[in-house]
Amino acid sequence: MPAVYPVSVRSFAPRTDNVDVIWAAHVNDLQNEVSAVERTVGASPHVWPGWSPSGLTPLVWPPRPGAMTLKTPPPVSNFGAAKTYASVAERLKVLQQQETWLTLMVQLLVGQSGTNQPTPAKPFKPPAAVIRAPGMKVPAGEGKWVPFKWGAADYDPNRMYQGGSNVVAPVTGFWDISVSVWADSTTRRPNDLHFVHVRVMRGNTEIAGQDSLIETQTWIRHRINVSWQGRWNAGVPIQVQVSQHGASDNTVDANATISASFVRDLT
């Protein structure tokens, strides 16, 4: 008699020694049912040979050509659809593939993949700097601009200042720049005025400026504050330049501080 499994389960009548006759059909029926079970379960259902879907390779990090990505389709695209498999082994294989795919996708989303993990991203710290020019001589001459030569950085983790007169943006973005300048006065002679001018240059473009005037017979210092907000591209230098004239037209001492704060990314 043909096997009834896996459509249904066959019932067998118990046999008694020295009472019942065991016919060949009894044994054949048992063999048919055992074979049906084996065909349904499949060969080696306890073995998982590893990830081997057609046309795909295991996920790696960093991604390389042919590796799984977030766009790689799952082994079964319709998770909820009914499906008849050729064997239990085939169904278990698909379940294992699906579990592996889901695990790899989760690892990719969190930036991990097995033992080959990417370096965790460090929290973004907005670039900033506070740099000083300790002092320099400014000769007299209207329009004779002299760039400050920066000499010390109170705070500069991104090395925006690397010597000389330039401060360079490490990233392109919207920046807030503040400049403070102090310069000596030479208005000791009567009837003379003393002027000090400060400008901020982004590359070859003047982006901000301020002037200071001290009246005759005054010994106070020039104090000039300049501020600017705007786009500053990575690698573009900024300079602070100064000029002075009037009064006794002597060389004066001047020093400055520049503060730069990154506001937001513009790339």
Solvent accessible surface area in square Angstrom, and as a share of the most:
residue,aa,sasa,rsa
1,M,142,0.63
2,P,108,0.68
3,A,32,0.25
4,V,50,0.29
5,Y,71,0.27
6,P,84,0.53
7,V,141,0.81
8,S,57,0.37
9,V,127,0.73
10,R,43,0.16
11,S,108,0.70
12,F,103,0.43
13,A,63,0.49
14,P,126,0.79
15,R,123,0.45
16,T,78,0.45
17,D,124,0.64
18,N,161,0.83
19,V,109,0.63
20,D,55,0.29
21,V,92,0.53
22,I,98,0.50
23,W,162,0.57
24,A,74,0.58
25,A,56,0.43
26,H,44,0.20
27,V,71,0.41
28,N,70,0.36
29,D,21,0.11
30,L,90,0.45
31,Q,102,0.45
32,N,52,0.27
33,E,16,0.07
34,V,85,0.49
35,S,42,0.27
36,A,3,0.02
37,V,62,0.36
38,E,111,0.50
39,R,160,0.58
40,T,29,0.17
41,V,49,0.28
42,G,18,0.18
43,A,94,0.73
44,S,64,0.41
45,P,47,0.29
46,H,158,0.70
47,V,86,0.49
48,W,86,0.30
49,P,103,0.65
50,G,22,0.21
51,W,38,0.14
52,S,74,0.48
53,P,19,0.12
54,S,117,0.76
55,G,84,0.80
56,L,49,0.24
57,T,64,0.37
58,P,75,0.47
59,L,11,0.05
60,V,27,0.15
61,W,59,0.21
62,P,100,0.63
63,P,74,0.46
64,R,150,0.55
65,P,137,0.86
66,G,60,0.58
67,A,13,0.10
68,M,1,0.00
69,T,58,0.34
70,L,102,0.51
71,K,186,0.79
72,T,14,0.08
73,P,86,0.54
74,P,32,0.20
75,P,44,0.27
76,V,39,0.23
77,S,96,0.62
78,N,91,0.47
79,F,121,0.51
80,G,76,0.73
81,A,55,0.42
82,A,107,0.83
83,K,133,0.56
84,T,131,0.76
85,Y,55,0.21
86,A,97,0.75
87,S,22,0.14
88,V,62,0.36
89,A,21,0.16
90,E,67,0.30
91,R,137,0.50
92,L,79,0.39
93,K,77,0.33
94,V,21,0.12
95,L,99,0.49
96,Q,59,0.26
97,Q,17,0.08
98,Q,18,0.08
99,E,102,0.46
100,T,30,0.18
101,W,29,0.10
102,L,81,0.40
103,T,64,0.37
104,L,25,0.13
105,M,15,0.07
106,V,89,0.51
107,Q,49,0.22
108,L,19,0.09
109,L,123,0.61
110,V,94,0.54
111,G,21,0.20
112,Q,81,0.36
113,S,9,0.06
114,G,47,0.45
115,T,147,0.86
116,N,86,0.44
117,Q,102,0.45
118,P,34,0.21
119,T,120,0.70
120,P,113,0.71
121,A,101,0.79
122,K,179,0.76
123,P,114,0.72
124,F,141,0.59
125,K,164,0.70
126,P,80,0.50
127,P,5,0.03
128,A,26,0.20
129,A,2,0.02
130,V,51,0.29
131,I,0,0.00
132,R,97,0.35
133,A,3,0.02
134,P,93,0.59
135,G,42,0.41
136,M,38,0.17
137,K,131,0.55
138,V,1,0.00
139,P,64,0.40
140,A,27,0.21
141,G,15,0.15
142,E,131,0.59
143,G,46,0.45
144,K,126,0.54
145,W,80,0.28
146,V,36,0.21
147,P,43,0.27
148,F,0,0.00
149,K,144,0.61
150,W,7,0.03
151,G,47,0.45
152,A,34,0.27
153,A,49,0.38
154,D,82,0.42
155,Y,118,0.45
156,D,26,0.13
157,P,82,0.52
158,N,69,0.35
159,R,157,0.57
160,M,3,0.01
161,Y,39,0.15
162,Q,130,0.58
163,G,40,0.38
164,G,41,0.39
165,S,17,0.11
166,N,59,0.30
167,V,1,0.00
168,V,51,0.29
169,A,3,0.02
170,P,47,0.30
171,V,53,0.30
172,T,18,0.11
173,G,0,0.00
174,F,67,0.28
175,W,0,0.00
176,D,51,0.26
177,I,1,0.00
178,S,51,0.33
179,V,3,0.02
180,S,33,0.21
181,V,0,0.00
182,W,82,0.29
183,A,1,0.01
184,D,45,0.23
185,S,17,0.11
186,T,16,0.10
187,T,0,0.00
188,R,161,0.59
189,R,135,0.49
190,P,77,0.48
191,N,142,0.73
192,D,33,0.17
193,L,73,0.37
194,H,0,0.00
195,F,60,0.25
196,V,0,0.00
197,H,30,0.13
198,V,2,0.01
199,R,49,0.18
200,V,1,0.01
201,M,21,0.09
202,R,70,0.26
203,G,33,0.32
204,N,151,0.78
205,T,72,0.42
206,E,90,0.40
207,I,33,0.17
208,A,17,0.13
209,G,40,0.38
210,Q,89,0.40
211,D,92,0.47
212,S,19,0.12
213,L,93,0.46
214,I,10,0.05
215,E,117,0.53
216,T,47,0.27
217,Q,102,0.45
218,T,31,0.18
219,W,156,0.55
220,I,106,0.54
221,R,89,0.32
222,H,2,0.01
223,R,152,0.56
224,I,4,0.02
225,N,107,0.55
226,V,9,0.05
227,S,73,0.47
228,W,31,0.11
229,Q,94,0.42
230,G,11,0.11
231,R,111,0.41
232,W,0,0.00
233,N,63,0.32
234,A,50,0.39
235,G,51,0.49
236,V,45,0.26
237,P,45,0.28
238,I,0,0.00
239,Q,43,0.19
240,V,0,0.00
241,Q,23,0.10
242,V,1,0.01
243,S,0,0.00
244,Q,1,0.00
245,H,35,0.15
246,G,18,0.17
247,A,12,0.09
248,S,30,0.19
249,D,83,0.43
250,N,81,0.42
251,T,73,0.42
252,V,5,0.03
253,D,55,0.29
254,A,1,0.01
255,N,40,0.20
256,A,2,0.01
257,T,31,0.18
258,I,2,0.01
259,S,38,0.24
260,A,3,0.02
261,S,55,0.35
262,F,20,0.08
263,V,82,0.47
264,R,142,0.52
265,D,77,0.40
266,L,46,0.23
267,T,129,0.75
